Amino acid sequence: MSNVENLCNADERAEVLAWLSPLDPRIRHDDIRAHRVEDVGDWLLRTDEYRDWFGGTCGGEPDNLVLFCHGNPGVGKTYIR
């Protein structure tokens, strides 16, 4: 594939992504970061369960490498660092 083809594909990809979501992720990130309160979520980072997961002592299985935080909208998942 030539550089011109790659450039066209990149342009098409950008158009499709803009069509799928008109939100600019960088602007959203900056907004969330600006409203973040210091030490939000530190309680989670201090739990034994988190430390075991982060340290890889949860059995050493590859599937233990994924941390999934779920909860209702607006409860603060995005603000945990």
JOZI-V762252 format. One record per backbone hydrogen bond with DSSP energy under -1.0 kcal/mol. CO is the residue of the C=O (numbers start at 1). NH is the residue of the N-H. If there is no record, write none. Layout:
[[CO:NH] [CO:NH]]
This chain:
[[2:6] [3:7] [4:8] [5:9] [6:10] [7:11] [8:12] [9:13] [10:14] [11:15] [12:16] [13:17] [14:18] [15:19] [16:20] [17:21] [24:28] [25:29] [26:30] [27:31] [28:32] [29:33] [30:34] [31:35] [37:40] [39:42] [41:45] [42:46] [44:47] [47:51] [48:52] [49:53] [50:54] [51:55] [52:57] [61:64] [62:65] [72:75] [77:80]]
